[in-house]
């Protein structure tokens, strides 16, 4: 991986945040406290220690500015590599791209101070401003480094998926063109429940191709189709294979599986083969149509639909051989 920007390379922007989150049965928690999921909820830190997150509307809206999009401003990128393992899950994807043939500029967006706000709604509200600033950086790269929108791939997990959507939206509004691809990894559900509000949620208009992997849908992850192609491994819900009640409740197992599946797919061309189906029940009963489609990095950019597949339980490997009906 090179530290200088080259117009012939692809640009991979990875937005990682809230990768450690509980994936629990909200109904059971609301039986204990009806306000659970409405005014408060649990989120763990990097060590899996639970903390209470405030879901009440913030008293004041704070506007954050990360970069200034003017000719005199300098744009600085933190490039995560093997010598700087600040974020393990970002590092996993970075290593996979480095191993994959071809050259990439990998740009990790660190907005942890905003994402870690104890008031979740304030963190969710920051996604728009962070996305706007990412769009400004993309514009800077196009103007001063001859970058091509066809080479940009934005990848976001949880709140980061919607942040990537905002970035794509602001690029489209400014340049009248779209980034090539956005991948949403289990896009956040709390505060983004209404999928019809396309100006707030990740949606197909944000990029030429939007693919989404759902692994904790209806809980921490969104349960609606948000892309051109939406993938529901193992039905898209908790608990994903290999996730127990204990590590799903404390370790963000199912919610984090989306990131792990995608990272493994970078160097696994046919390990995550899916089929277009109407539902998980149809998949289980072999009522799917068409040829198998790879989920993840190798997905064809021309498909459109809802896809289901099964994965292995890990922990070392989650891909499986193609399952032909």
TAUR-V867187 format. One line per field, one symbol per residue. ss: DSSP state (2 for helix, 1 for strand, 0 for the rest). phi: phi as a letter, one per 40 degrees, with the letter a starting at -180 (. if undefined). psi: psi as a letter, one per 20 degrees, with the letter a starting at -180 (. if undefined). A space follows every 10 residues. Layout:
ss->???
phi->???
psi->???
This chain:
ss->0000000001 1111100000 0000022222 2200010001 1111000001 1111000000 0000000000 0000000100 0000000222 2222222220 0001111110 0222200012 2222222222 2222222222 2222200022 2111111022 2222222222 2222200011 1111100100 0000000000 0002221111 1110001000 1000000011 1112220000 0000222222 2022222222 2222200000 0011110002 2222000011 1111000000 0000111110 0000000000 00000
phi->.ccccbcccc bbbbbbafcb acbbcccccc ccadccgbba acbccccgcc bcbcbcdcca cbcbbbbbcb dcccbbbcbc accbccbdcc ccccdccccc chbbcbbccb bcccccdccd cccccccccc cccccccccd cccbbfcbdc bcbcbbbfcc ccccccdccc cccccgbbcc abbcbfddcd gbcccccccb cdacccacab bbbbbacgbc bcbbcbbcbb bbcfggbccc dgccdccccb bgcccccdcc ccdccdbbcb cbcbbcacac ccccbfbbbg ccbcchdccc cbcaibbbab bccgccabcb cdbcc
psi->pqiqpphirq poooopqkio qqnrohgghh hgoiipigir rpprahjjpq qpppjqpqhq pppqphrpmq hiqppppoop ahimmgoghg hghghghhhq qrqqooopoo lhhghjpioh hhghhihghg hghghhgggg hggijkqphi jpoppppdhh ghghgggggh gghgijrqqg qpopomqqgp ikhniimhih qprhiirhpp qpopilqieh qqjqpiahpp pmpkijrqpq piprhgihhh jkgghihggh ggghihknhk imprqprhrh ghghjllrqa qqppqbhjpp jirpapqqrq rribihpiqr qpop.
